[in-house]
Structure formats: structure tokens, C-alpha cells
């Protein structure tokens, strides 16, 4: 950063009222008064001049910035810039992925932001897990809607690798074998062995014959399905999508985090072994083992980064400061969200969003 940002000194009551109104305006998960007060106590006003660096690519990600007004760009070599204006959170995706800043953040105009320490933010999410869970669901649903709007979403959905999965035996998986499977499932890959062991004992095994249809778009389900072995073809209309999912993946990727309604028709391309975990069991373990929550947040953040990259290449991000960027935000700061690398974000299981 070029020096320290200018701290903004104003009447404390005015500042608090402005911050509270702003947070309420951007948060869709409705934090209660105590949660909102806790978040407000963590924020610090900062201001940046045109051309000033907010942070640099490669620096440790210690802070998240909630842009309240002004225009900001996130820049990286050989990549289109990500442009944000007003009501956007930057740095959140990198924070969620526990990695250095992946882009330079530069103020294009005079910009005002609320600064939040990353460590304090994760403590906030852990202390307010009900809010965190609602934020994960909200941000996953927003991300899926953004995914559906892409010109060719299939490329982001298709995953056919086997991630080193073992061929299933003629008997049901043992608890140890279920643990080995869970360690290779992408959304859970950063979780501790203790957290995954607790999940392994709760997972149910389902075997589907090639050609069978385990579910259809519109079916209701309260379980997360993970592919332990084999391949599943996902299809849907409006928009038309057809993609194959392989072992080591949630069958419907992040869609299951945002809705209890199936978003695709699923057909087993080969004999398939599925591990199913009821949503209540998963979220209970995520609350008990916050490293499991961090793993899911990192996964959602990485998926948001992929969407952001597609959007920037398509030159579809608005540079108009008066444009409505809220639909692309992807993160809710007052509630938990998903992660950084580029949503024109809001904090909450936070993300970088536009």
C-alpha cells in the first residue's frame, strides 16, 4: 500500500448511524441488533485518493475493504481488471481462501471504505454461526444465479477427474473408507481429519446403476450428495446445460448450498457410488468444527473467482458508478459469506463481488 490510508475523523454518532444504515442496506441475511453492533465495532473508516493503492498483489491478506463510495479496480497481469463502484467488498475472496492478495487494488476515483481485520471477521463468523449459515446459503444461491447467466456455464460445471478415488468394494464402504473419500471431496478438502471423521460416521452410501436417474430438476432434497466413484451427467433447460461430474465433487456443485430444490436432472453415466450427508448433520459439524466451515467458504470463494474471471473476459462488468452492482456482489459483510478474489463483494461469509 502507498502509505497508510487516511483515517476519516467525524462525529461518532453520525458515523455510527451512517455505518448501520449502510450495513442494513447491503445485508440480505438480516443480522440482529447484537450482531450488527458487533460488526460495527470492528469497522474503521479509511479514504483513498485517485491512483492510490489499497493493497498489492502478493501481500498477506490481513484486511477486507467494504467500499461505500467511489470506484476501485482489482488488477492482475494478463487479466482484465475487475471494476467495482459503491457497495462492494474487496479482499474477501482472498481472505476466504487464506491466501495473499491475488490482485492489486487501486482507487480509480476518490474512494471511501470501511476496513475490517480478517482475523476479527472470522471470529465474528464463528461467534454468530446462525448468521454464517444463512449467509452461506444466500451467497451460494446468488453465485448459482450468476453462473446460470454466463454465456457458456458448462465449462465451470464439468469436472470429470477421479481425484484419486478408490474403486468401491462389493460391500458397503467402511467408516475409514468413507473418510478417505471425504478427504478428496473439493468443498471439504481443507477440513481437519477430526471434522471429516465426524462426518464419515454420518454419511449414507447410495449406489446407482449406469443409466438410472437418481433425481430430477425440481425434486426436493435436504441432503448433500458427493460422488465417491463414477460419473453423473447433469442436464437442465433454461438455460440449456449438459455437463459431467466426476468423483471428488458435490453432484450439483455449490447449488445444493443455496437451495433444497434440485437444479438439474441427474443420470448415472457409469455405475456410481454416492455419499449422502443430511444438511442438518453437515451444518452441525460445520458449527462444531469451524475449519470445516472455512473449507466450504474457501471452495465457494474459488468458484466465485472462476465466475469473476469469465465475466471480466466477457467485458460484462459495468464501469458505470451509477449502475446496479448489487446482484453481482456475492457477499454479505454483516453476515457470513464466501470469499475473495473478486466478487464485487459484500462481507458476510464474504466475497468479492461487483
N, C-alpha and C positions, 0 to 999 in steps of 0.2 A: 504494500500500500504506500502511496506517496504521502508520508507523514501520517498523523492521526486525523481522522475526520473531525470536523468542527462540531463540538457539542452544542446543543441548542438550549439556551437558558430562557425559560419563560415561567410565568405564574404557574405554580404547581397544580392548583385546582383546574385551571384551563387545560393544562397538558393532560391531566388525568381524564377529564371529560372528553377531550378530542380523541385520546387513545381508545377509551372504552367505546365510543361511538364508531370509531373506525374498525375495531376488532369485531364488534357486533355486526357491522355491515358486511364483513367478508367471511364470517364463520357460518357455515350451514349446519353445524352439528350442535349448536345451542349449548355452550358451556354454561354452568350455573354461576351464581354470583361469586361463590368462593373460588371456583376455577378461573373465572375471569380476573378476579382480584390478584390471584397468584400469578397469572400471566402478565398482568400489568406491572407488577412489582419487578419483573425480570427484564423489562424493556428499557432501552436507553435511546434518546433522540440523537441522531447524527445527521450531518448535512454534507453534501459533496458538490464541488463546482464542476462545470463542463470540462471534460477531458480528464478528470481526476480518477485514479484507480481506486476502486473499493477493495478489491483483493486481486492477487495474481495467481495465475495457474501454477500449480506445484507447491504452493504454500499450504501448511497444515490448515485444515478446515476447523477453525475454532469458533466462528461466528456465522450466524444466519442474519440476513437483512430483509426486513419487510419494507418494501418501497411504498411510501404513502403518496408521493407525487414526484413528477419528473420522469425522464426517460433514461433507461440503462440498457447496455448491451453486454452480453456474455460472448467473448471472442476466443477462438482457438485457431491454430494454424490449419490451413487447408480445409476449413469448415465454414459454412455460412454462419453469420452471427445470430444469436438468439436475442430478440428485441423485446423489451418489457417497458410498460408505462403504467404507473399508478398501481395500487392494489396487487403487487406482485411480490413473491418471496424468492430470493436468490440465495444460493449456497445450501439450500435444503437437501437437494438430491445428493450432493457430495457428503453432507453430514450423515444422511441415512445410510450411505454406502460405506461410511467410515474410511474415507479416502481423502487425499489432498484435493484442493480446488482443481477442477478439470478445465476451467476456462478463466480468462481474465475478465473481471467485471469492471466496466468503465461507465461513468456517468456521461451521458450524451448532452444533457441539459442540467441546469441546477436541479438537484435531487434531494429529497428528504427521506429518511428511513428510520425505522425502529430496529435497533441492534439487539440481538439475542445470543447469549453464550450457548454453544452446542451442548456442553455438559449439563447446564441448567435445564435446557429444553428436554433432554432425555429423562432427567429426574422428574420433570413435570409430567411427562407422559406416563412414567411408571407410577407416580403418585395418583394419577387420575385415569386409571385403566379403563373405566367405563367410557370416558371420552375418547380415549385412544382407540378402543374397539369400534366405536361409531365412526370415527374419522377414517379408519382403515376401510370400512365398508363404503363410506361416501366417496373416498378418493379412488377406490378400485372401480366403483360404478362410473365415476367421471372418466377415468382412464379408458374403460371399455367403450364408452360412448365416443371418445376421441379416436380410439382405434377403429371403430366402425366407420368413421368419417374419412379415413385415409383413402387415397385413390386405389391402392392395392394392398389391403391389410394382410393378405395371405402370407407374405414373406415374414411378417413378425409373429405369426402364429405357428407356422410349420416348424416342428422340431422332431427329427427322426433318429437322432443318435440314441444309443442304448446306455450311455453313461456308465458303462462297466457293469451292467446288471447281470445277475446270475440267472440261468435258466431255472424255472421253478421245478421243484421235485414233484413226484407223483402224489405226495402227501401235502397237507397244508404247511405253509411256512411256519417255522418255529419263531419264538419271540426274537431270538438272536438274528434270524434271517430277515425278519421284518425290520429290525433295527438297521441292518446293513442296507436294506432298500431305502429307508427313510434318510439315511446319511447322503444318498445320492440324488435325492429329490431337490431340485433347484431352490424353491422357496424356503426349504429347511436346511440348506447346506451349511449355513453359518451357525446353527444352533449347537449347543453343547451336547455331549453324549448323555448327560443326565436328563436333559429335556427330551431328547429323542427316545431314550429308554422308556420314559414315562408314556410317550405317545405309542410306542411299539406295542405295549400291553393293551392298548385300547383299539388298535386297528383291526378292522374286519377284512377278511380276504374274499374277493369275488372273482370267479373265473368265467370268462366269456368266450364262447366259441367263435371262430372266424365266420364272418357274415351276419352274426347276430347284432341286434340293435339294443344296447343296454338302456338308452334313454333317448327322448326326442325333445326338440325345442319346445319350450313351454311347460314341460314336466316340472313338478316341484320337488325339491330335494333339500335336506338340511345336512348333507354330508359332503365332505371334500374327497374327491376321487383322485388317486395318484396311480400312475401307470408303473407297475413293478416289472412287467415284461410284456413285450409285444407292441403292436401299433394300432392306433384308433384313428379312423377318418372322421373329422368334424365337418359338417356342412350346415349352411343356413341360407335363407333368402333374405333379401332386403337388408343389407346388401348381400349379393351372392358371394359366398366364401366357401372354399373347399381346401382343407389342409390336414396333413397327417401329423399326429402327435405320437412321440415315442416314449420309451422308458425313461424314468427320471423326471417326468413332468406331471403337473396337475393336468387332468384331462382337458379342462376348459381354461387353462392358464389362470389369469387373475380374475376372470369373470365370476367365479364362484365366491370370491370375497365380497362382491358387490351386490349379489342377488341370490335369492333362494330358488329362482326360476332358471331352468336350463336355457342356455342361449344358443345351443346347437343341437342338431341331430348327430348322434354318435353311432358309428358302425365299426365293429371289430374287423380290422384288415387281416389280422392273424389271430391265432389263439392269444388271448390277453389275460393277464393277471392284474387285478386292481386291489389296492389297499384303500379302504374307506375309513374315514375318521369323522365322527359326528361333529358338527360345528361347535356345539357346546363343550365337548371334550377338548377340541383344539384350542378354543379361546380360553378355557380354564387353565390349560397348560401354558398358554402364552402369558397369562397373568402371573402364574406361579414362577415361570422361568422367563424373565424378560429378555434374555438372549435369544429366545425363540421369536419373540416379537420383533427384536432387532433384525433377525434374519428375514422375516416376512417383509419388513419395511425396506430393507436393502433390495430385496427382489422386486418390489413394486417400484422402487426408485430406478433400478436398472431398466425396467420395462418402460418407464416414463422417458428415460433418456433416449431409448430407441425411437419412441414416437416423436420426441422433440427433434431428433436428427432428421427423420423423414419430413417433418413439417418444415424445417429450415431449408432443406434441399428443394422442397416444392415451392419455396418462397411464399408460403401461405401465412406467415405470421405478420400481423399488422404492425406498421411503424407509426400509425396514427395515434397520437396520445389521447384522442377522444374516442377511440374505438373501444368496444366492449370486450375486454380480455378475460373477463371473469370465468367464462366457460372453459377456458384452457388452463386455469390456474392449477388444478390438481392438488393443492394442499391447503390445509386449513390451519392457521397458526394457533388459534385458540383451542384447537382440538388436535389430536394426532393425525398424522398423515403419512406420506410415504417418502420422498426423498429427493435428492438434489440433482444434479446435473442438468437441470434445465426445464423445469416446468416454469411457466411464468407463474410462480408459486404463491401459495399462502402457507403459513405454518400451521401445523396440526399434525398429524403423522406426516410431517411436512414434505413439501415437494417444491420443485421449481416449476412454475407454471407460467403461462402468459395470460 
